[in-house]
Amino acid sequence: MKVLLLNGSPYKNGCTYTALSEVAEVLNSENIEAEIFYIGTEPIAPCKDCRACTNDSFIFNIFCSTDSCEFTNILFEI
């Protein structure tokens, strides 16, 4: 099993990261793979009624609207 822990704090290595690290450590001790992903400080836009969610590639359309598709790649690995 793999768990993706999302860090949505504006401070990459702040208190949220510290808390998620503790969770990841416990999960790893139980042989559960855990990965912390930092969302970043870019704003997350609301729905624009683009209807991308109506086709098969909606995850790609939503999360690959920026230069980095790292988050999408992680989702497809899980």
C-alpha positions as CSV (number, residue, x, y, z in Angstrom):
1,M,0.0,0.0,0.0
2,K,1.2,3.5,-0.7
3,V,-0.1,6.7,1.1
4,L,0.3,10.2,-0.4
5,L,0.5,12.9,2.3
6,L,-0.2,16.3,1.0
7,N,1.6,19.3,2.5
8,G,-0.5,22.4,1.6
9,S,1.3,24.8,3.9
10,P,3.0,27.8,2.4
11,Y,6.1,26.8,4.5
12,K,7.6,23.7,2.8
13,N,9.5,22.5,5.9
14,G,7.3,24.0,8.6
15,C,5.1,22.5,11.2
16,T,2.8,20.7,8.8
17,Y,5.8,19.0,7.2
18,T,7.0,18.0,10.7
19,A,3.6,16.5,11.5
20,L,3.4,14.7,8.2
21,S,6.9,13.3,8.7
22,E,5.8,11.8,12.0
23,V,2.8,10.2,10.3
24,A,5.0,8.9,7.5
25,E,7.5,7.5,10.0
26,V,4.7,5.5,11.8
27,L,3.3,4.3,8.4
28,N,6.7,3.2,7.3
29,S,7.2,1.3,10.5
30,E,4.1,-0.7,9.6
31,N,5.5,-1.4,6.2
32,I,3.2,1.1,4.5
33,E,5.0,3.3,1.9
34,A,4.3,7.0,2.6
35,E,5.3,9.9,0.4
36,I,5.0,13.6,1.3
37,F,4.1,15.9,-1.6
38,Y,4.5,19.7,-1.2
39,I,1.7,21.3,-3.2
40,G,3.5,24.7,-3.2
41,T,2.4,28.2,-2.9
42,E,0.6,28.7,-6.2
43,P,-3.1,29.3,-5.9
44,I,-5.5,26.5,-6.7
45,A,-8.1,27.9,-9.1
46,P,-11.8,27.2,-8.7
47,C,-13.9,25.4,-11.4
48,K,-13.9,27.3,-14.7
49,D,-16.7,25.1,-16.2
50,C,-14.3,23.8,-18.8
51,R,-16.0,20.4,-18.8
52,A,-12.6,18.6,-18.7
53,C,-14.0,16.4,-16.0
54,T,-16.4,14.8,-18.5
55,N,-13.6,13.0,-20.5
56,D,-11.3,10.2,-19.5
57,S,-8.2,12.4,-19.0
58,F,-9.8,14.8,-16.4
59,I,-7.0,14.1,-13.9
60,F,-4.4,15.1,-16.4
61,N,-6.3,18.3,-17.4
62,I,-6.8,19.4,-13.8
63,F,-3.3,18.8,-12.4
64,C,-1.2,19.3,-15.5
65,S,-2.2,22.9,-16.2
66,T,1.1,24.0,-14.8
67,D,4.7,23.3,-16.0
68,S,5.1,20.4,-13.6
69,C,3.1,17.2,-13.9
70,E,4.8,15.6,-10.9
71,F,1.6,15.4,-8.8
72,T,-0.3,13.7,-11.7
73,N,2.5,11.2,-12.1
74,I,2.4,10.3,-8.4
75,L,-1.4,9.8,-8.6
76,F,-1.1,7.4,-11.5
77,E,1.6,5.4,-9.5
78,I,-0.7,4.8,-6.6
